[in-house]
Structures are given as structure tokens and as C-alpha cells.
């Protein structure tokens, strides 16, 4: 075992988590190794300093985290959520992200057959019990971390890094900073023992979320459809469909029995609330058909109706709820602040799409472009929610409303920060770059950031789409040495074959000049050498033919002859030969060039 591996275990040694034999072996090594000894002394020193201000610590009672194995559709089926938390003061030196020694990356789904340990760099560590399933949604050095637990039991030590750490279970999210916690979800059978079969059937608890949260030390924030609720040390709350209420509860199934009456009352209140909401919705729908809002309609009431329509899953009701909210936004711009706030705090993609549709229908998007831009670059908002926002509202950044260099700089930095975030991240990077590159000054700080984005992007499709946008957009400036240099590098294959293929698929006429004819001739020859398909090589030949026709550059004609001599495909070689014959006779023109080489160019 190396020194680095042993240093990874010093925290476990400090907190008594090593087996006796492993602890003794580590002690012997530390005694003999000056570097590890210094690390050990520094670690103990930091821990001693922390004792001066750390609140009294009582270890949380061990509580299991049991998720009904019923599949994602019933992830919150008849479940109660119990979280026991206790502050711990650990400052890890490891930057590794792995599970049982195998690398762990953002977007990765993990299902354990046996118990497994997960290291999350400086953010913390997890212990997964057999059969546990998690999705690593987001995280990385100096970033917030978010995990989704879809089944099983996890035990987490979250280190106080100053960044947020979230565990998502169904519609609820527990957010902590520097906390130790274990989460348990009670299954339907356990709840039936407490509530009885009649109650379970009456309120359809097989599809209802019931959560019990107990905080031992420190503080957490419980987020859900009803907003964000802070929960302090020593408090317990019961989160039901009717809201979140403080209770006096313990940390086991017995605590659910203690709050049985409260739970049943909350479910009855929910039933009454839903009945009133249906009546209100019927009234709103009648007003909508007349293009009016009902008297007393507020942002809060319309948002509640929108969430109810989403929960019900009726497309017609959802569209009606969106239209009503759009009517309010059309009449009162002040309500936009509430919708934008909801978008920032929202974790539900369907709700994000609905809110964006309401903003568009209300005609308020253009007036709030700056706030929308801030949403797109906010790393606190999940990738899938930001993707929903940009899909719906991207048109507000096109045409006369293109972002300036300052906005482009923010978008490109946000796109670069998303590297390695899976398919959702790649889609969002593409959107952000597309908006940023509509108009870009050269040179500028945004241009420099664009170069860094290209250098760091690992997805060929994202990179080639960004380049295509730039070269097609208003930022394309004939005569700009920087832009021209970027195009030449792209044609040489620096940014991948996909990007090269995209650039040769359309005529490069605006870029050709007498001054750069030699540079483009040599570069196009290099491009042809990298392409494996005859049709792609014909496209390069078409660019050389175009350069010859526009600039009468002899080097371009010589390059065409070289391509003809090197062409291995008989049909492509024959077509190139016909182009050269026409050029020698002086009869080559644009129509003949495109016909012979089968080019589908639009000028």
C-alpha cells in the first residue's frame, strides 16, 4: 500500500473506523514515515481546533433506509421518510470519485449487489447497503452535489465544504451542509400496520408521499411541492400531501403510530383541499373560455392549479392551467418575478416546461431576458431543468435580441463547466453555445473563452455544432484573421472529423480571397487526406473548384489534379476527371462543378 493510499485512511483512523489490525499497521507506518507523520499531526491539530467551536455531538441512532422495490413509477409509493442527522467535522484530503475502487462520474447510475463504499472527493462519502440504487446527478470539486436514491439504504458523511449536498427521494429533497445522516423509507406494508387497510385504500397511499424527518444535530432544509422548510436540531416534521407540520416523534415505526391521528387528519384535509381545488379549477376554466381571469385570482392560486394539473396528468387541464397563468402574466408583469423564482427553485422538469410556456403566452419573455439568462447559467439549477428552460425560451436570444459579449462569456463558461455531465449535459452545452455564438466580437474575452470551450469539449457533436453556429452566424467576418484561422484549424481536423465534415458541406465562398487562396488550398488538401468517404472527398474537391472559379488560383487547380490522382474510388475519380477536362477547356462553371461532383449547395 502506498503512502497516498494510507493517507486516505487517516480520517478513518482518527474516528475509530478501522479494524484493530488495520489501525495497528497504519500506526506503524506513520511512526516510520516522516511525510505521513506530518499529515497525521496536522489532521489531529485541525480536529482539536474544531472541537473549540463544534456543538455538542450525539451520534444519530442507527436507522435503516428501506425503499420499496416497486420501480421508479412508485418510488414514493406509500412511503415515510425518516432522516436522522448529526453534525460531523471532517475535512477530507481525497479528491477521488469512486465506488468500490471503480471511477464514479456524473450521470452514472449504480446498483449494488453487495455493500459498497463511495468516495465523493472532498464532499463526503457514502456507505451503500446491498440492493441500493443511486443516480449521481451532479458534483465535482468546489461544486454542489446531488444524488437521487431510487432504492435501498445509504449512509452518508457530508463534509463541511461550504457547498450544498442534496439527496433526492421522489418529490422531496433533503439539503445539508456538513452533516452525517442515514435515511429510511417505510414501505406500504409497515404503514398498513399503523394506518389500517381502509385508510390506505381511502387515500390511495400506494401513490402518496408521506415523509417523516427527524434532525438530531445541526440543521437541514426539506424541499418539496410546498416550498422549503428549515428543520432545526431536535425537531421532527411530518410531510404529507397537505403540507409540513411539526410533531413530537421518535426515530422508528413506533413514531408513526404516535402521529397516526395527525397523519389521518392531514390526509382528510388534503381530500377537502383537493375538492375545493377542483371547484376552483372548474371556475377558472369557465373564465378562461371567455379570456378572463376570475375575481381574486392570484399567482399563488394559479400556481397551485398548475401543480394540481401536473399531478393529475390530464393534458387538457394542464394546458388550461398554463393559459390561465399566461393571462395573469399578460395583465400583471409583477407576477413574472414569482414565476422566475419558481423556475429557480424548481426541481421538476414538467413544471419547468409549463412555467416557461406561461411566460411565453404572457408575452413577458423579452422584458426579462436578463433574468432568464441568469437561470441558464445558474449551476444550482439541475441540468434537466435548465435544459427545459432553454428549450422553451431560447428564441428570446435570437434575431435582434442576440446576447452581447458579456452574456456570451457567461454562457460559454457555464457550458464549459458542464463537461462530463452525460447526455443531458451535452444537450445543454449545445444550447448554451448556440445562444452565445450568435454574435461574438473578435478579439474579446468571450472569444478567448470560446477557444477554451473548444479545447476542453470532448463531445464531437457538441463541438461541431458550436463551430457551425459560429461560422454561420453574424459573428462570421470575412477578413478577420482570428476567425479565418479558426476555420482553417477546423478544416485541418483539429476539432474532429465531424466538425470538418460540417464545414465542407456548404460552400466556403465568403471566406475565399486572393490573399488567403494559398492557405485554403493547402488546408483543403489536408482535409481530403483525412476523409474516408468518396462523397466527402468530392465535397473538398468542390471547395477547391469553387476557389479556382472565384479567384482563378492555379494552385487550386493543381490540388484538384492531385486529388484526382490519389482518388481510389472509380466513380469519384471519373467525376473529378470530367471537372478537370472542363477546366482545361475553359468551360467549367459553377453549375457544371456542382453537377459533376453531385453537390447540393445553397448560395
SETIRO-719118 format. One record per residue (C-alpha): residue in three letters; z negated, x, y. Coordinates in steps of 0.25 Angstrom, whole numbers, padded with zeros to 4 digits, always signed. Each point is the difference from the previous one (the first is absolute). Layout:
N
alaZXY ...
***
This chain:
603
unk+0000+0000+0000 unk+0004+0005+0014 unk-0009+0002+0012 unk+0008-0012+0007 unk-0003-0009-0012 unk-0015+0004+0000 unk-0001-0003+0015 unk+0006-0014-0003 unk-0013-0002-0009 unk-0010+0005+0011 unk-0002-0014+0005 unk-0003-0006-0014 unk-0010+0012-0002 unk-0007-0004+0014 unk-0001-0014-0004 unk-0004+0002-0015 unk+0012-0006-0006 unk+0003+0012-0009 unk-0004+0001-0015 unk-0011+0010-0002 unk+0009+0010-0007 unk+0011-0001+0011 unk-0011+0001+0011 unk-0005+0013-0006 unk+0013+0006-0002 unk+0004-0003+0015 unk-0014+0006+0005 unk+0003+0013-0008 unk+0014+0001+0007 unk-0006-0003+0014 unk-0010+0011-0002 unk+0011+0010-0004 unk+0011-0004+0010 unk-0003+0003+0015 unk+0011-0010+0005 unk-0005-0011-0008 unk-0014+0003+0003 unk+0003-0001+0015 unk+0007-0013-0002 unk-0012-0005-0008 unk-0010+0004+0011 unk+0009-0006+0011 unk+0000-0013-0008 unk-0015-0001-0001 unk-0001+0003+0015 unk+0009-0011+0004 unk-0008-0009-0010 unk-0013+0004+0006 unk+0005-0003+0014 unk+0005-0014-0004 unk-0014-0003-0005 unk-0005+0000+0014 unk+0008-0012+0004 unk+0004-0007-0012 unk-0007-0013-0002 unk-0009-0002-0012 unk+0008-0001-0012 unk-0002-0010-0012 unk+0010+0002-0011 unk+0007-0013-0003 unk-0003-0008-0012 unk+0011+0003-0010 unk+0009-0012+0000 unk+0013-0001-0008 unk+0013-0005+0006 unk+0006-0010-0010 unk+0014-0005+0003 unk+0005-0012-0009 unk+0012+0005-0007 unk+0009-0011+0004 unk+0011+0007+0007 unk+0004+0001+0015 unk+0002-0015+0002 unk-0014-0003-0003 unk-0006+0013+0006 unk-0011-0008+0007 unk-0001-0011-0011 unk-0014-0006+0000 unk-0006+0014+0005 unk-0012+0004+0007 unk+0000+0014+0007 unk-0013+0008+0000 unk+0000+0013+0008 unk-0013+0009+0000 unk+0001+0011+0010 unk-0008+0012+0004 unk+0003+0011+0010 unk+0002+0014-0005 unk+0003+0012+0007 unk+0010+0009-0007 unk+0011+0009+0007 unk+0010+0004-0011 unk+0008+0012+0001 unk+0010-0005-0010 unk+0014-0004+0006 unk+0005-0004-0014 unk+0005-0014-0003 unk+0000-0002-0015 unk-0005-0009-0012 unk-0005+0007-0012 unk+0007+0013+0005 unk+0014-0007+0002 unk+0005-0001+0014 unk-0002-0013+0007 unk+0010-0005+0011 unk+0000-0011+0010 unk+0007-0012-0006 unk-0004+0004-0014 unk-0006-0011-0010 unk-0010+0005-0010 unk-0006-0007-0012 unk-0011+0008-0008 unk-0001-0001-0015 unk-0013+0009+0000 unk-0010+0003+0011 unk+0007+0008+0011 unk-0004+0008+0013 unk+0008-0001+0012 unk+0000+0010+0012 unk+0004-0005+0013 unk+0000+0013+0008 unk-0010+0000+0011 unk-0001-0015+0000 unk-0008-0001-0013 unk+0000-0002-0015 unk+0001-0012-0010 unk-0005-0002-0014 unk+0009-0010-0007 unk-0005-0007-0013 unk+0009-0002-0012 unk+0010-0011+0003 unk+0000+0001+0015 unk+0012-0002+0008 unk+0002+0005+0015 unk+0011+0002+0010 unk-0001+0012+0009 unk+0006-0007+0013 unk-0002+0010+0010 unk-0008+0013+0003 unk+0001+0015+0003 unk-0006+0011+0008 unk-0006-0006+0013 unk+0005-0014-0003 unk-0006-0013-0004 unk-0001-0003-0015 unk+0003-0013-0006 unk-0001-0004-0015 unk+0003-0013-0007 unk-0008-0003-0012 unk+0008-0010-0009 unk-0009+0001-0013 unk-0013+0007-0005 unk-0011+0008+0006 unk+0000+0011+0010 unk-0012+0008+0006 unk+0003+0007+0013 unk-0006+0011+0008 unk+0006+0000+0014 unk-0003+0012+0009 unk-0003-0002+0015 unk+0013+0006+0005 unk+0001-0009+0012 unk+0012-0008-0006 unk+0000-0014-0007 unk+0000-0002-0015 unk+0003-0014-0005 unk+0000-0006-0014 unk+0009-0013+0000 unk-0003-0010-0011 unk+0008-0013+0002 unk-0001-0006+0013 unk-0013+0008+0004 unk-0001+0014+0005 unk-0013+0009+0000 unk+0001+0011+0011 unk-0010+0011+0000 unk-0002+0014+0007 unk-0008+0010-0008 unk-0006-0009-0011 unk-0003-0001-0015 unk+0004-0013-0006 unk+0003-0007-0013 unk+0007-0013-0001 unk-0001-0011-0010 unk+0008-0013-0002 unk-0006-0011-0008 unk+0009-0008-0009 unk+0003-0014-0001 unk-0009-0001-0013 unk-0012+0005+0007 unk+0002-0009+0012 unk+0001-0012-0009 unk-0014+0003-0006 unk-0005-0001+0014 unk+0008-0011+0007 unk+0004-0008-0012 unk+0014-0005-0006 unk+0000-0012+0009 unk-0001+0008+0013 unk+0010+0011-0005 unk+0010-0011-0002 unk-0003-0008+0012 unk+0002+0011+0010 unk+0011+0007-0009 unk-0008+0013+0000 unk+0010+0007-0009 unk+0008+0002+0013 unk-0011+0001+0010 unk-0006+0013+0006 unk-0016+0000+0000 unk-0006+0013+0004 unk-0014+0006+0000 unk-0003+0012+0009 unk-0013+0008+0000 unk-0002+0012+0009 unk-0011+0010-0004 unk+0001+0010+0011 unk+0010+0003+0011 unk+0010-0011+0004 unk+0013-0006-0004 unk+0010-0009+0006 unk+0005-0012-0009 unk+0014-0004+0004 unk+0007-0013-0005 unk+0008-0012+0005 unk-0012-0004+0009 unk+0000+0013+0007 unk-0009+0013+0000 unk-0015-0002-0003 unk-0009+0012+0001 unk-0011+0001-0010 unk-0012+0009+0002 unk-0010+0007-0009 unk-0009-0010-0007 unk+0009-0012+0002 unk+0008-0008-0010 unk+0011-0010+0003 unk+0007-0010-0008 unk+0015-0001+0003 unk+0006-0014-0005 unk+0013-0007+0004 unk-0008-0007+0011 unk-0005+0013+0007 unk-0010+0011-0001 unk-0015-0003+0001 unk-0013+0009-0001 unk-0008-0003-0013 unk-0012+0006-0007 unk+0005+0005-0013 unk-0002+0012-0009 unk+0010+0008-0008 unk+0003-0007-0013 unk+0006-0013-0005 unk-0014-0006+0002 unk+0002+0001+0015 unk+0012-0010-0002 unk-0010-0009-0006 unk-0009+0001+0012 unk+0011-0004+0010 unk+0006-0010-0009 unk-0003-0012+0009 unk+0006+0008+0012 unk+0012+0003-0008 unk+0003-0014-0004 unk-0003-0005+0015 unk+0010+0010+0005 unk+0010-0005-0010 unk-0002-0014+0004 unk+0001+0004+0015 unk+0013+0007-0004 unk+0005-0013-0006 unk-0003-0008+0012 unk+0006+0011+0009 unk+0013-0001-0008 unk+0000-0015+0001 unk-0001+0001+0015 unk+0010+0011+0001 unk+0010-0008-0008 unk-0002-0012+0010 unk+0002+0009+0012 unk+0012+0006-0006 unk+0006-0013-0002 unk-0002-0003+0015 unk+0006+0014+0004 unk+0012-0003-0009 unk+0002-0013+0007 unk+0000+0007+0014 unk+0009+0011-0005 unk+0011-0010-0003 unk-0001-0004+0014 unk+0000+0014+0005 unk-0014-0002+0005 unk-0014+0006-0002 unk-0011-0009-0003 unk-0011-0002+0011 unk-0011+0011-0002 unk+0009+0009-0009 unk-0005+0014+0001 unk+0004+0014-0005 unk-0012-0001-0010 unk+0004-0013-0005 unk+0014+0003-0002 unk-0003+0014-0007 unk-0009-0008-0009 unk+0011-0009-0003 unk+0009+0011-0003 unk-0009+0007-0009 unk-0002-0013-0008 unk+0015-0002-0001 unk+0001+0014-0006 unk-0011-0002-0010 unk+0006-0013-0004 unk+0014+0006-0002 unk+0008-0011+0005 unk+0012+0006+0007 unk+0002-0013+0009 unk-0014+0000+0004 unk+0000+0015+0003 unk+0013-0002+0009 unk-0007-0011+0007 unk-0012+0008+0003 unk+0008+0012+0005 unk+0008-0010+0009 unk-0013-0006+0006 unk-0005+0014+0003 unk+0013+0004+0006 unk-0001-0012+0009 unk-0014+0004+0005 unk+0005+0014+0003 unk+0012-0005+0007 unk-0009-0008+0009 unk-0011+0010+0002 unk+0003+0015+0000 unk-0015+0002-0001 unk-0001-0004-0014 unk+0009+0012-0004 unk-0012+0009+0002 unk-0007-0007-0012 unk+0013+0000-0009 unk+0001+0015+0003 unk-0014+0002-0003 unk+0001-0007-0013 unk+0012+0008-0004 unk-0008+0013+0003 unk-0012-0005-0009 unk+0009-0007-0011 unk+0001+0005-0014 unk+0009-0011-0005 unk+0015+0002+0000 unk+0003-0015-0001 unk-0009-0002+0013 unk+0007+0012+0007 unk+0014-0006-0002 unk-0005-0014+0004 unk-0007+0005+0013 unk+0013+0008+0004 unk+0009-0012-0002 unk-0009-0008+0009 unk+0001+0011+0011 unk+0015+0000-0002 unk+0001-0015+0001 unk-0010+0000+0012 unk+0010+0009+0007 unk-0011+0010+0004 unk+0004+0013-0008 unk+0007+0006+0012 unk-0011-0001+0009 unk-0010+0007-0010 unk+0009+0011-0005 unk-0010+0011+0004 unk-0011-0007-0009 unk+0010-0002-0011 unk+0004+0015+0000 unk-0015+0003-0001 unk-0001-0008-0012 unk+0011+0007-0007 unk-0006+0014+0002 unk-0014-0004-0003 unk-0004+0007-0012 unk-0012-0009-0002 unk+0009-0012-0004 unk+0005+0001-0014 unk+0014+0004-0003 unk+0005-0013-0006 unk-0006-0008+0012 unk+0007+0010+0010 unk+0013-0002-0008 unk-0001-0015+0001 unk-0002+0001+0016 unk+0012+0010+0001 unk+0009-0009-0008 unk-0003-0012+0008 unk+0000+0006+0014 unk+0009+0013+0000 unk+0011-0008+0008 unk-0009+0001+0012 unk+0002+0015+0000 unk+0016+0000+0000 unk+0011-0002+0010 unk-0006+0001+0015 unk-0014+0001-0006 unk+0001+0013-0007 unk-0013+0009+0000 unk+0000+0011+0010 unk-0003+0015-0004 unk-0015-0003+0000 unk+0001-0012-0009 unk+0009+0008-0009 unk-0010+0011-0001 unk-0011-0009-0005 unk+0009-0007-0010 unk+0005+0013-0006 unk-0014+0006-0001 unk-0004-0013-0007 unk+0012+0001-0010 unk-0003+0015-0003 unk-0015-0004-0003 unk+0005-0010-0010 unk+0006+0011-0009 unk-0004-0002-0015 unk-0004-0014+0001 unk+0009-0006-0010 unk+0011-0010+0001 unk-0007-0009+0011 unk-0002+0013+0008 unk+0015+0004-0002 unk+0004-0014+0005 unk-0009+0001+0012 unk+0004+0014+0004 unk+0015-0004+0000 unk-0003-0012+0009 unk-0008+0009+0010 unk+0010+0011+0000 unk+0011-0010+0003 unk-0007-0006+0012 unk-0004+0014+0005 unk+0014+0005-0001 unk+0008-0010+0008 unk-0001+0008+0012 unk-0005+0014+0000 unk+0001+0011+0011 unk+0004+0014-0003 unk-0008+0008+0002 unk-0013-0007+0000 unk-0014+0000-0007 unk+0005-0012-0008 unk+0013+0008-0004 unk-0009+0011-0005 unk-0008-0010-0008 unk+0013-0005-0006 unk+0003+0014-0006 unk-0014+0001-0006 unk+0001-0014-0006 unk+0014+0004-0006 unk-0007+0013-0005 unk-0011-0007-0007 unk+0006-0012-0005 unk+0002+0001-0016 unk+0008-0013-0002 unk+0015+0002+0001 unk+0002-0015+0003 unk-0010+0000+0012 unk+0005+0013+0006 unk+0015-0004-0001 unk-0003-0014+0006 unk-0007+0007+0012 unk+0012+0009+0002 unk+0010-0011-0001 unk-0008-0008+0011 unk+0000+0012+0009 unk+0014+0004-0001 unk+0005-0015+0001 unk-0010-0003+0011 unk+0000+0001+0015 unk-0006+0014-0001 unk+0013+0006-0005 unk+0005+0008+0011 unk+0013+0008-0002 unk-0002+0013+0006 unk-0015+0001-0003 unk-0001+0014-0007 unk-0013-0005-0007 unk+0005-0013-0005 unk+0013+0007-0004 unk-0008+0011-0007 unk-0008-0011-0008 unk+0013-0006-0004 unk+0006+0013-0005 unk-0013+0003-0008 unk+0001-0014-0006 unk+0014+0003-0005 unk-0004+0013-0006 unk-0009-0008-0009 unk-0014+0005+0007 unk-0005-0015-0001 unk+0005-0003-0014 unk+0013-0005-0006 unk-0003-0015+0004 unk+0000+0003+0014 unk+0013+0009-0001 unk+0007-0012-0007 unk-0004-0010+0011 unk+0005+0009+0011 unk+0014+0002-0006 unk+0002-0014-0003 unk+0003-0003+0015 unk+0009+0007+0009 unk-0006+0012+0008 unk+0011-0002+0011 unk-0011-0001+0011 unk-0005+0014-0003 unk+0013+0008-0001 unk+0004+0009+0011 unk+0008+0012+0002 unk-0013+0008+0002 unk-0006-0004-0013 unk+0012-0001-0009 unk-0003+0013-0007 unk-0014-0004-0003 unk+0004-0013-0005 unk+0011+0006-0009 unk-0009+0010-0007 unk-0011-0011-0001 unk+0009-0010-0007 unk+0005+0010-0010 unk-0015+0003-0003 unk-0002-0015-0002 unk+0012-0002-0009 unk-0006+0011-0009 unk-0013-0008-0002 unk+0007-0013-0004 unk+0002-0004-0015 unk+0008-0012+0002 unk+0015+0000+0003 unk-0001-0011+0010 unk-0011+0007+0008 unk+0009+0012+0001 unk+0011-0008+0005 unk-0009-0005+0011 unk-0002+0014+0004 unk+0015+0003+0000 unk+0002-0013+0009 unk-0010+0006+0010 unk+0008+0013+0000 unk+0013-0007+0001 unk-0006-0008+0012 unk-0004+0013+0007 unk+0014+0005-0002 unk+0006-0012+0006 unk-0009-0001+0012 unk-0001+0015+0003 unk+0012+0006-0007 unk-0009+0010-0005 unk+0007+0009-0010 unk-0013+0004-0007 unk-0002-0015-0004 unk+0014+0000-0007 unk-0003+0013-0007 unk-0013-0006-0005 unk+0007-0011-0005 unk+0009+0009-0008 unk-0012+0007-0006 unk-0006-0014-0004 unk+0014-0003-0007 unk+0000+0013-0008 unk-0014-0002-0004 unk+0000-0015-0004 unk-0002-0002-0015 unk+0003-0015+0000 unk+0015-0002-0002 unk+0001-0013+0008 unk-0008+0006+0012 unk+0009+0012-0001 unk+0012-0008+0001 unk-0004-0008+0012 unk-0004+0013+0007 unk+0013+0006-0003 unk+0007-0013+0007 unk-0009+0002+0012 unk+0004+0015+0001 unk+0015-0003-0002 unk+0000-0011+0012 unk-0008+0011+0008 unk+0011+0010-0002 unk+0011-0010+0003 unk-0007-0004+0013 unk-0001-0014-0005 unk-0015-0001-0002 unk-0007-0011+0008 unk-0014-0007-0001 unk+0006-0012-0008 unk+0006+0009-0010 unk-0012+0009-0002 unk-0009-0012-0003 unk+0010-0006-0009 unk+0003+0013-0008 unk-0015+0003-0001 unk-0005-0014-0002 unk-0009+0000+0012 unk-0007-0013+0005 unk-0003+0005+0014 unk-0003-0009+0011 unk+0002+0005+0014 
***
